[in-house]
């Protein structure tokens, strides 16, 4: 680590699913014309997020729903995804310098009998329900009571490479659900399925709700990431939210479980008071889980406005050398009604903090991996992985990397 910036902190916050316009190859994914930000603002009747606008969110190429700041107080741009996907793992891995050459396998017709039979037998289940692509909230509403009565968990998938298992926390048991998802992870690893997701729910017929006891059982990244390199260099790396799950526990020195966006930002504020140096890597899942997938533009708007307030609170306690980076991992256009799946989009990149030169236009970056390269440079490492660092571009002339 460079002796010139031993105490810098970087707060990398992923606004899960906040895409800013369809990528050139979006047609291949059924996502022509998708634009999460512009479409949610139009559908929800506006967006009151003065800090995001002041930093330059409206100046990001392709964003037309927000006013352009005459003098942006941050650096701004957008990034294209190089990997062939539009899912959580692909987006976060590429962000940390681990892009993929081939997409994860998906199961639009459900999982084959060989997988299901082994899962049922090893988990000692009476069977499963569904085994098809489905909306999580809809399938729990439709089959939740049957699951309780039969003891069979609900297994479903989506356009992503996911094996999702839903069961009632009390009737089926949360510990049991997590246990069988661990078994599923073992079974599915040779198939290259990206994630097994435990989807616990509570409540009664007609009022089932999913809980924040969700857990993702991910494949490990196939190559070294920026997180691995930071840890090897002795830099503290704290994951907030589902970061630990996404990277299969690798490349972190500590992890914090959260219960939604506001809780996540409360932990970030605490870490800003306690963490002396290193990276705080945050995923704010509500944008995607509660609003994008549920096609709730008004809820998405309210969550962005709440985040805008929390961002101002974070900036108020930053130190002079700290840098905040805001981005996303994919899109989830709440007006894209053909499905409730993610959308293949550019993602924004905003940089804030006293060390950041205001008004820097980062343009369109060729890969999400530029974020990881930038984080490494800001924290004193020589960049050796994928991506092109923009650390020197955004820092004031007197600041060091």
BELRA-V764531 format. One record per pair of residues at least 6 apart in sequence whose ideal C-beta (glycine too) atoms are under 7 Angstrom apart, sorted by sequence separation. I is the first residue (numbers start at 1). J is the second residue. D is the distance in whole Angstrom. If there is no record, write none. Layout:
I;J;D + I;J;D
This chain:
26;32;6 + 41;47;5 + 57;63;7 + 147;153;6 + 157;163;6 + 203;209;5 + 231;237;6 + 258;264;4 + 377;383;5 + 383;389;5 + 395;401;7 + 83;90;5 + 93;100;7 + 120;127;6 + 147;154;5 + 157;164;6 + 201;208;5 + 202;209;6 + 230;237;5 + 336;343;5 + 376;383;5 + 26;34;6 + 58;66;3 + 120;128;6 + 155;163;7 + 156;164;5 + 188;196;6 + 201;209;6 + 244;252;6 + 291;299;4 + 292;300;7 + 22;31;6 + 57;66;6 + 58;67;5 + 59;68;5 + 130;139;6 + 155;164;7 + 201;210;5 + 202;211;6 + 258;267;6 + 271;280;5 + 290;299;6 + 291;300;4 + 315;324;7 + 392;401;6 + 22;32;6 + 58;68;5 + 59;69;6 + 81;91;7 + 90;100;6 + 155;165;6 + 167;177;5 + 201;211;7 + 227;237;6 + 314;324;7 + 332;342;5 + 333;343;5 + 373;383;5 + 391;401;5 + 22;33;6 + 58;69;6 + 83;94;5 + 143;154;5 + 185;196;5 + 199;210;6 + 200;211;5 + 244;255;4 + 256;267;5 + 331;342;6 + 332;343;6 + 22;34;5 + 82;94;6 + 116;128;6 + 153;165;5 + 154;166;4 + 165;177;7 + 184;196;5 + 243;255;7 + 268;280;6 + 291;303;6 + 330;342;5 + 331;343;4 + 373;385;7 + 377;389;4 + 22;35;7 + 53;66;6 + 56;69;6 + 59;72;5 + 81;94;6 + 130;143;6 + 153;166;6 + 200;213;5 + 239;252;5 + 287;300;6 + 331;344;7 + 349;362;6 + 372;385;7 + 378;391;5 + 21;35;5 + 53;67;6 + 129;143;5 + 140;154;7 + 153;167;4 + 200;214;7 + 237;251;6 + 238;252;7 + 268;282;6 + 331;345;3 + 373;387;3 + 377;391;4 + 19;34;7 + 20;35;7 + 54;69;6 + 85;100;7 + 116;131;6 + 139;154;6 + 165;180;7 + 181;196;5 + 199;214;6 + 237;252;5 + 238;253;7 + 330;345;7 + 372;387;6 + 373;388;6 + 374;389;5 + 19;35;7 + 53;69;6 + 56;72;3 + 60;76;5 + 62;78;6 + 83;99;5 + 84;100;7 + 165;181;5 + 198;214;6 + 237;253;5 + 238;254;5 + 239;255;4 + 240;256;5 + 287;303;6 + 349;365;7 + 373;389;4 + 374;390;5 + 19;36;4 + 20;37;5 + 55;72;6 + 59;76;5 + 60;77;6 + 61;78;5 + 82;99;5 + 83;100;4 + 129;146;6 + 139;156;5 + 181;198;4 + 197;214;7 + 198;215;5 + 236;253;5 + 241;258;5 + 286;303;5 + 369;386;4 + 370;387;5 + 374;391;5 + 18;36;6 + 19;37;7 + 55;73;6 + 56;74;5 + 60;78;5 + 84;102;7 + 85;103;5 + 129;147;6 + 238;256;7 + 240;258;6 + 264;282;6 + 329;347;7 + 369;387;3 + 370;388;5 + 17;36;6 + 18;37;6 + 47;66;7 + 54;73;5 + 55;74;3 + 57;76;7 + 84;103;4 + 85;104;7 + 153;172;6 + 165;184;7 + 197;216;5 + 328;347;4 + 367;386;7 + 370;389;7 + 56;76;3 + 111;131;6 + 147;167;6 + 148;168;5 + 178;198;5 + 227;247;6 + 231;251;5 + 264;284;5 + 327;347;5 + 328;348;6 + 367;387;6 + 370;390;6 + 55;76;7 + 110;131;4 + 147;168;7 + 163;184;6 + 177;198;5 + 195;216;5 + 196;217;4 + 327;348;6 + 110;132;5 + 134;156;4 + 195;217;7 + 225;247;7 + 228;250;6 + 231;253;6 + 326;348;7 + 327;349;5 + 349;371;7 + 42;65;6 + 129;152;5 + 133;156;7 + 148;171;5 + 177;200;6 + 195;218;5 + 227;250;7 + 228;251;5 + 241;264;5 + 261;284;5 + 284;307;7 + 378;401;6 + 41;65;4 + 126;150;6 + 128;152;5 + 130;154;5 + 131;155;5 + 132;156;6 + 133;157;5 + 144;168;7 + 153;177;7 + 194;218;7 + 227;251;3 + 240;264;6 + 325;349;7 + 326;350;4 + 377;401;5 + 38;63;7 + 41;66;7 + 108;133;6 + 126;151;5 + 127;152;5 + 128;153;6 + 129;154;5 + 130;155;6 + 133;158;6 + 163;188;6 + 194;219;6 + 227;252;7 + 261;286;4 + 37;63;6 + 38;64;6 + 126;152;6 + 130;156;5 + 140;166;5 + 174;200;5 + 216;242;6 + 221;247;6 + 225;251;6 + 260;286;5 + 325;351;6 + 38;65;4 + 125;152;7 + 128;155;5 + 139;166;7 + 218;245;6 + 240;267;5 + 324;351;7 + 37;65;6 + 125;153;7 + 136;164;7 + 218;246;6 + 220;248;4 + 240;268;6 + 323;351;6 + 324;352;4 + 362;390;6 + 216;245;4 + 219;248;7 + 221;250;7 + 324;353;5 + 136;166;7 + 163;193;6 + 189;219;7 + 215;245;6 + 216;246;7 + 218;248;5 + 220;250;6 + 323;353;5 + 169;200;5 + 322;353;5 + 362;393;7 + 161;193;5 + 162;194;7 + 169;201;7 + 170;202;7 + 185;217;4 + 323;355;6 + 161;194;4 + 162;195;5 + 163;196;5 + 164;197;5 + 165;198;6 + 166;199;4 + 167;200;7 + 168;201;6 + 169;202;5 + 238;271;6 + 322;355;7 + 323;356;6 + 360;393;6 + 160;194;7 + 161;195;7 + 165;199;6 + 168;202;7 + 181;215;7 + 300;334;6 + 320;354;5 + 321;355;5 + 360;394;5 + 162;197;6 + 164;199;5 + 166;201;6 + 182;217;6 + 318;353;6 + 320;355;6 + 181;217;5 + 318;354;7 + 178;215;6 + 238;275;7 + 297;334;4 + 315;352;6 + 357;394;6 + 243;281;5 + 296;334;6 + 297;335;7 + 356;394;5 + 357;395;7 + 174;213;6 + 236;275;7 + 293;332;6 + 295;334;5 + 356;395;7 + 357;396;5 + 20;60;6 + 240;280;6 + 243;283;5 + 292;332;3 + 355;395;6 + 21;62;4 + 236;277;6 + 237;278;6 + 240;281;7 + 241;282;6 + 242;283;5 + 355;396;6 + 20;62;6 + 169;211;6 + 236;278;3 + 237;279;5 + 238;280;5 + 239;281;5 + 240;282;4 + 241;283;4 + 261;303;6 + 272;314;6 + 292;334;6 + 295;337;7 + 20;63;5 + 235;278;5 + 238;281;7 + 241;284;7 + 242;285;6 + 291;334;6 + 351;394;5 + 169;213;7 + 235;279;7 + 237;281;7 + 241;285;6 + 262;306;6 + 269;313;6 + 273;317;6 + 288;332;5 + 327;371;6 + 355;399;5 + 261;306;7 + 265;310;4 + 269;314;6 + 272;317;5 + 295;340;6 + 261;307;6 + 268;314;6 + 272;318;7 + 325;371;6 + 212;259;4 + 293;340;5 + 212;260;6 + 269;317;7 + 230;279;6 + 107;157;5 + 111;163;7 + 106;159;6 + 106;160;7 + 106;161;5 + 323;378;6 + 105;161;6 + 23;80;6 + 29;86;6 + 104;161;3 + 123;180;4 + 144;201;6 + 20;78;5 + 23;81;7 + 123;183;5 + 145;205;4 + 122;183;5 + 140;201;5 + 144;205;7 + 136;199;6 + 119;183;7 + 144;208;4 + 119;184;6 + 141;208;6 + 119;187;6 + 140;208;5 + 118;187;5 + 140;210;7 + 115;187;6 + 87;160;4 + 115;188;7 + 87;161;7 + 136;210;7 + 105;191;6 + 105;192;6 + 104;192;6 + 105;193;6 + 104;193;7 + 104;194;4 + 279;375;6 + 279;379;6 + 278;379;7 + 89;194;5 + 89;195;6 + 87;194;6 + 98;221;5 + 98;222;7 + 98;223;5 + 98;225;5 + 93;221;5 + 97;225;6 + 89;218;6 + 96;225;4 + 97;226;5 + 96;226;4 + 96;227;6 + 93;225;7 + 235;379;5 + 226;372;3 + 230;376;7 + 225;372;7 + 229;376;6 + 233;381;6 + 226;375;6 + 230;379;6 + 226;376;5 + 230;381;7 + 229;381;6 + 92;246;5 + 229;385;7 + 89;246;6 + 136;293;7 + 137;294;6 + 88;246;6 + 226;385;6 + 159;339;7 + 159;341;4 + 160;342;7 + 158;341;6 + 159;342;7 + 135;340;5 + 1;233;6 + 1;234;7 + 1;235;6 + 95;329;7 + 92;329;5 + 91;329;3 + 91;330;5 + 88;329;6 + 87;330;7 + 86;330;5 + 79;327;7 + 44;297;4 + 43;297;4 + 44;298;5 + 47;301;6 + 49;304;6 + 87;342;6 + 36;292;7 + 44;300;7 + 49;305;6 + 52;308;5 + 86;342;5 + 11;268;7 + 40;297;4 + 44;301;4 + 47;304;6 + 48;305;5 + 51;308;5 + 86;343;7 + 47;305;7 + 50;308;7 + 86;344;4 + 49;308;4 + 40;300;5 + 51;311;5 + 40;301;6 + 51;312;5 + 9;275;6 + 80;346;6 + 12;279;6 + 16;283;6 + 79;346;7 + 9;277;6 + 14;282;6 + 16;284;6 + 78;346;4 + 79;347;5 + 99;367;6 + 7;276;6 + 8;277;6 + 9;278;6 + 10;279;5 + 11;280;5 + 12;281;5 + 13;282;5 + 14;283;5 + 15;284;6 + 16;285;5 + 18;287;6 + 78;347;7 + 7;277;5 + 12;282;7 + 14;284;7 + 17;287;5 + 78;348;6 + 79;349;5 + 99;369;6 + 6;277;6 + 9;280;7 + 13;284;7 + 16;287;5 + 17;288;4 + 78;349;6 + 15;287;6 + 16;288;4 + 77;349;5 + 97;369;5 + 94;367;6 + 95;368;4 + 76;350;5 + 94;368;4 + 95;369;7 + 17;292;4 + 75;350;7 + 94;369;6 + 97;372;4 + 74;350;5 + 75;351;4 + 95;371;5 + 96;372;4 + 97;373;7 + 74;351;5 + 91;368;6 + 95;372;6 + 74;352;4 + 75;356;6 + 74;356;6 + 75;357;7 + 62;346;6 + 74;358;6 + 77;361;7 + 80;364;6 + 82;366;7 + 73;358;5 + 75;360;4 + 76;361;7 + 77;362;3 + 80;365;7 + 82;367;4 + 72;358;6 + 76;362;6 + 77;363;5 + 78;364;5 + 79;365;4 + 80;366;6 + 71;358;7 + 72;359;5 + 75;362;6 + 77;364;7 + 80;367;7 + 81;368;6 + 99;386;6 + 60;348;5 + 71;359;6 + 77;365;6 + 79;367;7 + 97;385;4 + 79;368;5 + 97;386;4 + 97;387;6 + 43;334;7 + 57;348;6 + 79;370;6 + 15;307;7 + 43;335;5 + 57;350;6 + 39;333;5 + 40;334;5 + 56;350;6 + 36;331;4 + 39;334;7 + 55;350;5 + 36;332;6 + 39;335;4 + 34;331;6 + 36;333;5 + 55;352;5 + 35;333;6 + 34;333;4 + 34;336;5 + 61;363;7 + 11;314;7 + 61;364;6 + 31;336;7 + 36;343;7 + 30;338;7 + 19;328;6 + 34;343;4 + 36;345;6 + 9;319;7 + 18;328;4 + 34;344;7 + 11;322;7 + 13;324;7 + 15;326;6 + 17;328;6 + 19;330;6 + 34;345;6 + 16;328;7 + 19;331;2 + 31;343;4 + 8;321;4 + 9;322;5 + 10;323;5 + 11;324;5 + 12;325;5 + 13;326;5 + 14;327;6 + 15;328;5 + 16;329;6 + 17;330;6 + 31;344;4 + 7;321;7 + 8;322;7 + 14;328;6 + 17;331;6 + 19;333;7 + 10;325;7 + 14;329;6 + 17;332;4 + 29;344;4 + 5;321;6 + 26;344;4 + 25;344;7 + 75;394;4 + 23;344;5 + 22;344;7 + 23;345;6 + 22;345;6 + 23;346;6 + 19;343;6 + 21;345;6 + 17;342;7 + 20;345;6 + 21;346;5 + 19;345;3 + 20;346;5 + 19;346;7 + 20;347;6 + 19;347;6 + 20;348;5 + 18;347;7 + 18;348;7 + 12;371;7 + 12;375;6 + 10;375;5 + 10;378;5 + 10;379;6 + 8;378;6 + 8;379;6 + 5;380;5 + 1;379;7 + 2;380;4 + 1;380;4 + 1;381;7 + 5;400;5 + 4;400;4 + 5;401;7
